[in-house]
C-alpha cells in the first residue's frame, strides 16, 4: 500500500480497521506526511462513525474533520497528525 496521505478503506475488511488506521497514520508520520485523507464512503455512516471514534482516541491525531466537497465531502475525513513526539 503506498504511503501517500490517502487511505481508501473500501478494499479492507472492517475488522482490520483499528490496526490498519494506526499503522497507516504512523507510517505517514514517519514519511513526514501530517495531513491524511481517510476515505470511508458515504453509505449509512457506520464506518465514518467508527473511524471518528478511533481517531478520537489516537495519540497521533491533532484534529480531524469532515472533508470539504472537493475532497470527498462526508465520505472522507481529513486528519491532522501531531508533528511533535508523544509518549507511548
Secondary structure, DSSP 8 states (H G I E B T S, - for coil): ---SSEEEGGGS-GGGHHHHHHHHHHHHHHTT--EEEEE--STTSHHHHHHHHHHHH-TTEEEEEE--GGGTGGGEEEEEE--S----
